[in-house]
Amino acid sequence: MRGAKALASYTKQVITEYAGNPLIEALPPILDETAAAELISNFPQPVTPEELELDGATRIHCIDRLRTVVQPFLLHLELESLLSLLIRRGYVGRNPTSASTVRHLHSLSGAQRYHDAFKSTADTFSVVGLSGIGKSTALHAILSLYPQTIRHEHYEGQQFVHTQITWLKLDCPRDGSLAGFCQQFFHAVGQALGDKDYHKRHRHRNINDALQQMEQVASTFFIGALLIDELQNLHLAKTGGKESMLNFFLHLVNNIGIPVVFIGTNSMISLFSDVMRVARRSCGGGMIEFKRFEKEDDEWRFLVENLWSYQWCKQTAELTPEIFEALYEHTQGVTDFLVKLLVLSQRYAIQSGSERVTAETIVKVSNSKMQILRPALSALRSRDLNRMRKFDDLLPIEEQLMEMMAFSGLGRADRLALLRGVTPPARANTAVPEAAVKKAGTPVAVAVEASQAKAFSEHPDTLAELKSAGWVTKDIFEFSPTYRRS
């Protein structure tokens, strides 16, 4: 994820701990819940009468607008407030105008690795939840409230040339390796700085050198928060790998002063329980859990109603109790499944010519197009804790989900009929001279040239005839090695 860049503009802070800190004064203002909800939300352009007059093939392109909807929830407001506090509190102990911060930065590149006077004010918190429940969407919406990089030039009349990275988000490598994490870190820093070759200048012979360089880079650019997504991948790390990486994250918090946010599925929690010290620190700022919605939840109804207002079918359908029931039954309160089902249902309604989404449409589309989600939905529907724990393992891989959402056009029979109607253009009716027209039934004479080979083939003793004509040698050793040496 890549964010925006900005030139520092400073705002005086009323909170004592924040005052006189250019890293905090350059941040956007602290938001109340009303402002946060408005800024987090994203409701694209409503359906217009002009769009409804477009042909079906064009309207199908409009349906993907549904995927950009961001409906704020109470959990989003809590997450925004927590991240705002985390970034600012982390900067309290890293004020670049204080002597202790300067000494600490110098110590990172010297023999004395960590300055005794440095006191970290960084913290951590965790975000967990089912895949497709909206964790990444929420984080992207909240992080977009901050410029990712801020360029400082002057502060209070003094030269102050620094580049501040307010946040850095990267995925835990699929193999859970520290080496892979280091590579992703330097790629992400280069992306934030707009330097595509940055990672090429940070290649290291061993992991210890890479980790040390990461510490220096994180401190030099005053990274406000490091967000690690897909942390459940640490389950795939080699023996001792997950402990090493988790301990390194806490080292960043305690010794470097970088706040860290852990993000992953519910299976991530068991990683922390293996190391009690990590478990305590990983939830230092709390744990936010994204749960699937229940059918009676007000927020679920808000989401369904807002998404339902985006209809590109010729006949706008009312949100009946039957439709509301069908949507929950076939998505089980998972927001990503809901969006996918609505997109596919509208596509089908337009392609089939019905031009109206009904409860029957939703059921038919779910059973035909979303069958790869059945095992996961069945686990949620059962409400059996053991089966529900396997939800993420039952989900199809990303490539299968992309194939599921791929535009398939008309049904097979209709598509074949369409192809059958596409034929080559008819030949022009060209008059043929009467003299050139042969009488029907008159065989065409074909001249056959006589050849010696044909005569040989018709002879009763073909081999004898070939020998007498000199076509076949009488000495079977003519081309043997003995002859070639003579």
FENMO-V982524 format. One record per pair of residues at least 12 apart in sequence whose ideal C-beta (glycine too) atoms are under 6 Angstrom apart, sorted by sequence separation. I is the first residue (numbers start at 1). GAP is how many residues later the second one is. D is the distance in Angstrom with one decimal. If there is no record, write none. Layout:
# FENMO-V982524
i=I gap=GAP d=D
i=I gap=GAP d=D
This chain:
# FENMO-V982524
i=13 gap=12 d=6.0
i=103 gap=12 d=5.0
i=151 gap=12 d=5.8
i=187 gap=12 d=4.8
i=345 gap=12 d=5.0
i=349 gap=12 d=5.8
i=379 gap=12 d=5.2
i=186 gap=13 d=4.0
i=11 gap=14 d=5.6
i=104 gap=14 d=4.1
i=150 gap=14 d=4.4
i=170 gap=14 d=4.6
i=10 gap=15 d=4.1
i=376 gap=15 d=5.5
i=379 gap=15 d=5.8
i=10 gap=16 d=5.9
i=149 gap=16 d=5.5
i=186 gap=16 d=4.5
i=345 gap=16 d=5.3
i=100 gap=17 d=4.9
i=345 gap=17 d=5.3
i=348 gap=17 d=5.2
i=8 gap=18 d=4.3
i=170 gap=18 d=4.6
i=376 gap=18 d=4.2
i=375 gap=19 d=4.3
i=376 gap=19 d=5.1
i=146 gap=20 d=4.8
i=168 gap=20 d=5.3
i=262 gap=20 d=5.6
i=345 gap=20 d=4.8
i=44 gap=21 d=4.9
i=344 gap=21 d=5.0
i=44 gap=24 d=5.2
i=143 gap=24 d=5.6
i=372 gap=24 d=4.5
i=344 gap=25 d=5.1
i=93 gap=26 d=5.7
i=93 gap=27 d=5.5
i=165 gap=27 d=5.2
i=42 gap=28 d=3.9
i=93 gap=28 d=3.5
i=179 gap=28 d=5.8
i=182 gap=28 d=4.2
i=189 gap=28 d=5.9
i=372 gap=28 d=5.6
i=41 gap=29 d=5.6
i=92 gap=29 d=4.4
i=178 gap=29 d=5.5
i=185 gap=29 d=5.6
i=242 gap=29 d=5.9
i=41 gap=31 d=4.8
i=231 gap=31 d=5.2
i=250 gap=31 d=5.3
i=40 gap=32 d=4.7
i=89 gap=32 d=5.4
i=90 gap=32 d=4.3
i=226 gap=32 d=5.5
i=232 gap=32 d=4.4
i=243 gap=32 d=5.9
i=246 gap=32 d=4.6
i=231 gap=33 d=3.8
i=232 gap=33 d=4.9
i=295 gap=33 d=4.5
i=326 gap=33 d=4.4
i=225 gap=34 d=4.6
i=226 gap=34 d=5.0
i=227 gap=34 d=4.4
i=228 gap=34 d=5.7
i=229 gap=34 d=4.4
i=37 gap=35 d=4.5
i=223 gap=35 d=5.5
i=232 gap=35 d=4.7
i=307 gap=35 d=5.7
i=40 gap=36 d=5.3
i=232 gap=36 d=4.7
i=313 gap=36 d=5.0
i=323 gap=36 d=4.9
i=326 gap=36 d=4.4
i=330 gap=36 d=4.0
i=86 gap=37 d=6.0
i=219 gap=37 d=5.8
i=231 gap=37 d=4.8
i=234 gap=37 d=5.4
i=322 gap=37 d=4.2
i=326 gap=37 d=5.8
i=218 gap=38 d=6.0
i=317 gap=39 d=5.5
i=218 gap=40 d=5.2
i=293 gap=40 d=3.7
i=315 gap=40 d=5.2
i=317 gap=40 d=5.1
i=36 gap=41 d=5.6
i=215 gap=41 d=5.4
i=292 gap=41 d=3.8
i=314 gap=41 d=3.9
i=315 gap=41 d=4.1
i=292 gap=42 d=5.5
i=313 gap=42 d=4.8
i=82 gap=43 d=6.0
i=149 gap=43 d=5.4
i=313 gap=43 d=5.5
i=33 gap=44 d=5.1
i=36 gap=44 d=4.8
i=148 gap=44 d=5.2
i=332 gap=45 d=5.4
i=332 gap=48 d=4.1
i=332 gap=49 d=6.0
i=168 gap=55 d=5.4
i=165 gap=56 d=4.5
i=172 gap=56 d=5.7
i=167 gap=57 d=5.5
i=176 gap=57 d=5.0
i=163 gap=58 d=5.8
i=164 gap=58 d=4.8
i=165 gap=58 d=4.9
i=166 gap=58 d=4.2
i=167 gap=58 d=4.8
i=168 gap=58 d=5.4
i=169 gap=58 d=4.1
i=171 gap=58 d=4.9
i=172 gap=58 d=4.8
i=176 gap=58 d=4.4
i=79 gap=59 d=5.9
i=83 gap=59 d=5.8
i=171 gap=59 d=4.6
i=172 gap=59 d=5.1
i=174 gap=59 d=5.5
i=351 gap=59 d=5.5
i=176 gap=60 d=4.7
i=172 gap=61 d=4.5
i=175 gap=61 d=5.8
i=176 gap=61 d=3.1
i=76 gap=62 d=5.1
i=80 gap=62 d=4.9
i=24 gap=64 d=5.5
i=176 gap=65 d=5.6
i=24 gap=67 d=5.1
i=178 gap=67 d=5.5
i=23 gap=68 d=4.4
i=21 gap=70 d=6.0
i=70 gap=71 d=5.2
i=21 gap=74 d=4.5
i=17 gap=75 d=5.1
i=40 gap=101 d=4.7
i=39 gap=106 d=5.8
i=108 gap=107 d=5.9
i=108 gap=108 d=5.2
i=108 gap=111 d=5.6
i=105 gap=114 d=5.7
i=26 gap=124 d=5.0
i=265 gap=127 d=4.8
i=124 gap=129 d=5.8
i=122 gap=131 d=4.8
i=22 gap=133 d=4.6
i=120 gap=134 d=5.6
i=131 gap=134 d=5.9
i=122 gap=135 d=4.8
i=122 gap=136 d=5.8
i=123 gap=136 d=5.8
i=124 gap=136 d=4.9
i=126 gap=136 d=4.4
i=127 gap=136 d=4.6
i=87 gap=137 d=4.2
i=120 gap=137 d=4.2
i=122 gap=137 d=4.4
i=87 gap=138 d=5.2
i=128 gap=138 d=5.5
i=86 gap=139 d=5.8
i=128 gap=140 d=5.7
i=6 gap=141 d=3.7
i=23 gap=141 d=5.8
i=114 gap=141 d=5.2
i=8 gap=142 d=5.2
i=4 gap=143 d=4.7
i=5 gap=144 d=4.7
i=6 gap=144 d=5.3
i=7 gap=144 d=5.2
i=8 gap=144 d=4.5
i=3 gap=145 d=2.8
i=135 gap=155 d=5.3
i=126 gap=156 d=5.4
i=124 gap=157 d=5.7
i=126 gap=157 d=5.8
i=133 gap=157 d=4.4
i=124 gap=158 d=5.6
i=124 gap=160 d=4.9
i=125 gap=160 d=3.4
i=129 gap=160 d=5.9
i=123 gap=161 d=4.7
i=124 gap=161 d=6.0
i=125 gap=161 d=5.0
i=126 gap=161 d=4.6
i=127 gap=161 d=5.0
i=128 gap=161 d=5.3
i=129 gap=161 d=2.9
i=123 gap=162 d=4.5
i=94 gap=163 d=5.1
i=93 gap=164 d=5.2
i=1 gap=168 d=5.0
i=90 gap=169 d=4.0
i=86 gap=173 d=4.7
i=2 gap=189 d=5.2
i=23 gap=199 d=5.6
i=86 gap=199 d=5.9
i=134 gap=201 d=4.7
i=132 gap=202 d=5.1
i=132 gap=204 d=3.3
i=79 gap=209 d=5.6
i=73 gap=226 d=5.1
i=71 gap=232 d=4.8
i=71 gap=235 d=5.6
i=66 gap=244 d=5.4
i=63 gap=249 d=5.6
i=62 gap=250 d=5.0
i=59 gap=253 d=4.4
i=130 gap=261 d=5.8
i=131 gap=261 d=5.2
i=47 gap=263 d=6.0
i=131 gap=264 d=5.7
i=47 gap=265 d=6.0
i=67 gap=272 d=6.0
i=66 gap=273 d=5.8
i=66 gap=276 d=5.9
i=66 gap=277 d=5.5
i=63 gap=280 d=5.5
i=63 gap=283 d=4.9
i=60 gap=287 d=5.7
i=60 gap=290 d=5.9
i=59 gap=291 d=6.0
i=56 gap=294 d=4.5
